[in-house]
Amino acid sequence: MITFDSGSLSRLGDLETRAKAAAELIVVDHHASNERYGTINVIDEHAAASGVLVRRLAHELGLPLNRDAAVCLYAALVCDTGRFQYESTTSGVFELAQELAGFDLPIASLSRVLFEEHRFAYLKLAADVLSRAELVAEKKFVWAKVTQADLRQHDVTFEEIEGLIDLVRRTREAEVACVLKEASDGAWRVSLRSLGSVDVCKIAEHEGGGGHRFAAGFTSDDPAEVVIQRILHAL
């Protein structure tokens, strides 16, 4: 079994049992917090995306690229670099993007599907959530939360709110952004983003999670306000 871009067994969800049962478990990842849970761990925390490692492996193995593979690798690259906006965007990233673009990728439609296309119901939910967002100016911190009641009211799924953090992190006055999402089991899935001077991975790791310096997360069963106070203390 091979896993990609997953820092721990728990991140695999329903596949965790199969991963534990695998005779050989190959872990391909670029998270600094990876728990190295595989029998073979292919990890480079300096890589901009796990897709970069996949391309490197394909080259080492002499495997030719085709258009389908190029589409997947481009999606991995553009998502993990925040559309080439994060500090992980290097000249090597653009070189790989240029190589992949040579396969006549549907870049415009991919970008729309990955980043811009949402149901109208999601936009209404986002409006409600953003109206309740809070800025802690002295900590340069902005946060918002999405409850199960919000999801039910707007008929939006948990998966649809994955990108909500990207709206919150646009706050000019904030260095760190946070979104708490209430899961069906009542636990909070906490997403953290940093503009650079704060290593949010350290905060996430202290809470039992992980990620990158600029993007990290964790899960907590504590009330949202308690979680926020701990993050503020860490900041």
Kinemage of the C-alpha trace (Angstrom):
@kinemage 1
@onewidth
@group {chain A} dominant
@subgroup {mainchain}
@vectorlist {calphas} color= white
{ca met a 1} P 0.000 0.000 0.000
{ca ile a 2} L 1.187 3.516 -0.770
{ca thr a 3} L -0.055 6.663 0.953
{ca phe a 4} L 0.441 10.228 -0.266
{ca asp a 5} L 0.459 13.536 1.612
{ca ser a 6} L -0.727 11.959 4.867
{ca gly a 7} L 1.311 12.750 7.958
{ca ser a 8} L -0.104 10.060 10.228
{ca leu a 9} L -2.136 6.862 10.205
{ca ser a 10} L -5.094 8.667 11.746
{ca arg a 11} L -5.283 10.963 8.714
{ca leu a 12} L -6.127 7.961 6.540
{ca gly a 13} L -9.602 7.606 8.048
{ca asp a 14} L -11.283 4.396 6.915
{ca leu a 15} L -8.053 3.248 5.264
{ca glu a 16} L -6.110 3.153 8.546
{ca thr a 17} L -6.997 -0.522 9.154
{ca arg a 18} L -5.785 -1.522 5.700
{ca ala a 19} L -2.586 0.458 6.133
{ca lys a 20} L -1.820 -1.363 9.375
{ca ala a 21} L -2.464 -4.704 7.682
{ca ala a 22} L -0.267 -3.978 4.657
{ca ala a 23} L 2.821 -6.169 4.301
{ca glu a 24} L 4.659 -3.136 2.882
{ca leu a 25} L 3.485 0.413 3.589
{ca ile a 26} L 5.191 3.122 1.538
{ca val a 27} L 4.653 6.649 2.831
{ca val a 28} L 5.255 9.522 0.368
{ca asp a 29} L 4.935 12.903 2.048
{ca his a 30} L 6.409 16.368 2.574
{ca his a 31} L 5.021 17.231 6.018
{ca ala a 32} L 7.748 17.975 8.567
{ca ser a 33} L 5.491 16.470 11.232
{ca asn a 34} L 5.153 13.117 9.430
{ca glu a 35} L 5.174 10.283 11.972
{ca arg a 36} L 7.080 7.950 9.619
{ca tyr a 37} L 4.561 5.186 10.065
{ca gly a 38} L 5.526 3.238 6.953
{ca thr a 39} L 7.879 0.340 6.400
{ca ile a 40} L 9.402 2.623 3.750
{ca asn a 41} L 9.209 6.378 4.274
{ca val a 42} L 9.877 8.699 1.319
{ca ile a 43} L 9.707 12.088 2.995
{ca asp a 44} L 11.203 15.454 2.072
{ca glu a 45} L 9.925 18.311 4.188
{ca his a 46} L 11.592 20.784 1.830
{ca ala a 47} L 9.512 19.644 -1.157
{ca ala a 48} L 6.719 22.057 -2.095
{ca ala a 49} L 4.232 19.207 -2.536
{ca ser a 50} L 4.037 15.450 -2.310
{ca gly a 51} L 3.479 15.600 -6.055
{ca val a 52} L 7.055 16.874 -6.409
{ca leu a 53} L 8.276 13.665 -4.776
{ca val a 54} L 6.051 11.579 -7.043
{ca arg a 55} L 7.553 13.253 -10.109
{ca arg a 56} L 11.047 12.638 -8.729
{ca leu a 57} L 10.236 8.965 -8.101
{ca ala a 58} L 8.767 8.544 -11.567
{ca his a 59} L 11.983 9.950 -13.032
{ca glu a 60} L 14.173 7.657 -10.913
{ca leu a 61} L 12.065 4.639 -11.901
{ca gly a 62} L 12.111 5.566 -15.576
{ca leu a 63} L 8.324 5.856 -15.745
{ca pro a 64} L 7.022 8.066 -18.576
{ca leu a 65} L 4.473 10.777 -17.852
{ca asn a 66} L 1.128 10.900 -19.624
{ca arg a 67} L -1.625 13.498 -19.617
{ca asp a 68} L -3.693 11.829 -16.868
{ca ala a 69} L -0.687 11.705 -14.553
{ca ala a 70} L 0.226 15.297 -15.430
{ca val a 71} L -3.267 16.493 -14.466
{ca cys a 72} L -2.974 14.821 -11.052
{ca leu a 73} L 0.546 16.114 -10.432
{ca tyr a 74} L -0.442 19.640 -11.437
{ca ala a 75} L -3.419 19.521 -9.039
{ca ala a 76} L -1.090 18.426 -6.231
{ca leu a 77} L 1.399 21.173 -7.064
{ca val a 78} L -1.057 24.027 -7.450
{ca cys a 79} L -2.985 23.122 -4.270
{ca asp a 80} L 0.028 22.752 -1.970
{ca thr a 81} L 1.632 25.979 -3.193
{ca gly a 82} L -1.636 27.906 -2.871
{ca arg a 83} L -1.712 28.594 -6.604
{ca phe a 84} L 2.004 29.469 -6.483
{ca gln a 85} L 1.492 32.037 -3.717
{ca tyr a 86} L 3.158 30.369 -0.708
{ca glu a 87} L 6.846 30.702 0.161
{ca ser a 88} L 7.315 27.083 -0.893
{ca thr a 89} L 7.048 28.294 -4.499
{ca thr a 90} L 10.574 27.997 -5.901
{ca ser a 91} L 12.056 28.135 -9.380
{ca gly a 92} L 11.920 24.321 -9.343
{ca val a 93} L 8.170 24.489 -8.766
{ca phe a 94} L 7.732 26.620 -11.880
{ca glu a 95} L 9.970 24.285 -13.866
{ca leu a 96} L 7.771 21.339 -12.901
{ca ala a 97} L 4.628 23.340 -13.691
{ca gln a 98} L 6.065 24.158 -17.114
{ca glu a 99} L 6.797 20.487 -17.769
{ca leu a 100} L 3.285 19.443 -16.738
{ca ala a 101} L 1.653 22.252 -18.729
{ca gly a 102} L 3.288 20.774 -21.806
{ca phe a 103} L 0.692 17.983 -21.671
{ca asp a 104} L -2.045 20.417 -22.746
{ca leu a 105} L -3.594 20.633 -19.305
{ca pro a 106} L -7.047 22.218 -18.825
{ca ile a 107} L -5.533 24.781 -16.442
{ca ala a 108} L -8.449 27.224 -16.469
{ca ser a 109} L -11.116 24.587 -15.767
{ca leu a 110} L -8.900 22.885 -13.172
{ca ser a 111} L -8.443 26.164 -11.313
{ca arg a 112} L -12.169 26.813 -11.373
{ca val a 113} L -13.032 23.367 -10.002
{ca leu a 114} L -10.270 23.336 -7.382
{ca phe a 115} L -10.536 26.881 -6.048
{ca glu a 116} L -13.455 28.926 -7.303
{ca glu a 117} L -16.497 26.768 -7.946
{ca his a 118} L -18.978 26.438 -5.065
{ca arg a 119} L -22.685 25.867 -4.700
{ca phe a 120} L -24.750 28.953 -3.876
{ca ala a 121} L -25.615 27.291 -0.559
{ca tyr a 122} L -21.922 27.354 0.386
{ca leu a 123} L -21.725 31.075 -0.356
{ca lys a 124} L -24.683 31.722 1.959
{ca leu a 125} L -23.023 29.661 4.710
{ca ala a 126} L -19.727 31.488 4.193
{ca ala a 127} L -21.541 34.810 4.564
{ca asp a 128} L -22.978 33.725 7.914
{ca val a 129} L -19.673 32.364 9.173
{ca leu a 130} L -17.676 35.433 8.106
{ca ser a 131} L -20.211 37.725 9.757
{ca arg a 132} L -19.303 36.042 13.073
{ca ala a 133} L -15.531 35.991 12.522
{ca glu a 134} L -13.429 37.641 15.213
{ca leu a 135} L -10.206 39.605 14.950
{ca val a 136} L -7.830 39.681 17.928
{ca ala a 137} L -5.823 42.660 16.758
{ca glu a 138} L -3.126 42.597 19.450
{ca lys a 139} L -2.268 39.004 18.480
{ca lys a 140} L -2.729 39.596 14.732
{ca phe a 141} L -5.101 36.648 14.817
{ca val a 142} L -8.433 36.083 13.075
{ca trp a 143} L -10.745 33.131 13.590
{ca ala a 144} L -14.158 31.771 12.695
{ca lys a 145} L -16.099 28.610 13.405
{ca val a 146} L -18.569 26.463 11.509
{ca thr a 147} L -21.030 24.397 13.521
{ca gln a 148} L -23.079 21.388 12.579
{ca ala a 149} L -26.117 23.663 12.906
{ca asp a 150} L -24.640 25.901 10.196
{ca leu a 151} L -24.178 22.926 7.905
{ca arg a 152} L -27.741 21.731 8.470
{ca gln a 153} L -29.242 25.197 8.020
{ca his a 154} L -27.599 25.684 4.639
{ca asp a 155} L -27.574 22.026 3.546
{ca val a 156} L -23.791 22.075 3.097
{ca thr a 157} L -21.529 19.074 3.637
{ca phe a 158} L -18.460 19.014 5.866
{ca glu a 159} L -16.243 18.394 2.830
{ca glu a 160} L -17.504 21.567 1.115
{ca ile a 161} L -16.090 23.885 3.791
{ca glu a 162} L -12.471 22.727 3.361
{ca gly a 163} L -11.471 25.951 1.607
{ca leu a 164} L -13.168 28.363 4.007
{ca ile a 165} L -9.831 29.083 5.686
{ca asp a 166} L -8.654 30.705 2.448
{ca leu a 167} L -11.333 33.379 2.807
{ca val a 168} L -10.512 34.044 6.463
{ca arg a 169} L -6.752 34.270 5.859
{ca arg a 170} L -7.286 37.248 3.547
{ca thr a 171} L -7.636 39.492 6.610
{ca arg a 172} L -5.004 42.211 6.216
{ca glu a 173} L -4.653 42.796 9.967
{ca ala a 174} L -3.944 39.150 10.760
{ca glu a 175} L -0.724 37.164 10.631
{ca val a 176} L -2.433 33.910 11.638
{ca ala a 177} L -5.882 32.692 10.571
{ca cys a 178} L -7.930 29.884 12.065
{ca val a 179} L -11.150 28.073 11.225
{ca leu a 180} L -12.795 25.585 13.585
{ca lys a 181} L -15.133 23.096 11.933
{ca glu a 182} L -17.458 20.977 14.050
{ca ala a 183} L -17.482 17.368 12.877
{ca ser a 184} L -20.458 15.022 13.167
{ca asp a 185} L -18.951 13.494 16.322
{ca gly a 186} L -18.814 16.913 18.006
{ca ala a 187} L -15.041 17.291 17.776
{ca trp a 188} L -13.503 20.420 16.302
{ca arg a 189} L -11.267 20.153 13.243
{ca val a 190} L -8.961 23.134 13.526
{ca ser a 191} L -7.184 24.636 10.501
{ca leu a 192} L -4.354 27.143 10.955
{ca arg a 193} L -2.647 29.343 8.363
{ca ser a 194} L 0.327 31.671 8.776
{ca leu a 195} L 1.740 34.405 6.548
{ca gly a 196} L 5.243 33.325 7.552
{ca ser a 197} L 6.569 34.810 10.777
{ca val a 198} L 4.635 32.330 12.960
{ca asp a 199} L 5.229 28.579 12.723
{ca val a 200} L 1.682 27.242 13.133
{ca cys a 201} L 2.943 23.662 12.863
{ca lys a 202} L 4.406 24.018 16.368
{ca ile a 203} L 0.990 24.999 17.704
{ca ala a 204} L -0.681 22.085 15.912
{ca glu a 205} L 1.926 19.578 17.095
{ca his a 206} L 1.436 20.726 20.695
{ca glu a 207} L -2.268 19.937 20.224
{ca gly a 208} L -1.569 16.487 18.759
{ca gly a 209} L -1.764 17.514 15.109
{ca gly a 210} L 0.768 18.588 12.501
{ca gly a 211} L 1.368 20.081 9.091
{ca his a 212} L 3.716 22.747 7.750
{ca arg a 213} L 5.095 26.030 9.030
{ca phe a 214} L 2.483 27.919 7.015
{ca ala a 215} L -0.443 25.478 7.147
{ca ala a 216} L -1.290 23.043 9.930
{ca gly a 217} L -4.184 21.566 11.850
{ca phe a 218} L -5.376 19.435 14.718
{ca thr a 219} L -8.509 17.975 16.306
{ca ser a 220} L -9.916 18.781 19.741
{ca asp a 221} L -12.890 17.657 21.821
{ca asp a 222} L -12.751 20.809 23.962
{ca pro a 223} L -15.175 23.724 23.510
{ca ala a 224} L -14.237 26.067 20.674
{ca glu a 225} L -13.611 29.024 22.977
{ca val a 226} L -11.199 26.938 25.086
{ca val a 227} L -9.304 25.884 21.984
{ca ile a 228} L -9.044 29.502 20.840
{ca gln a 229} L -7.677 30.587 24.226
{ca arg a 230} L -4.955 27.939 24.006
{ca ile a 231} L -4.008 29.105 20.513
{ca leu a 232} L -3.864 32.720 21.710
{ca his a 233} L -1.656 31.665 24.615
{ca ala a 234} L 0.651 29.852 22.200
{ca leu a 235} L 0.809 32.921 19.970
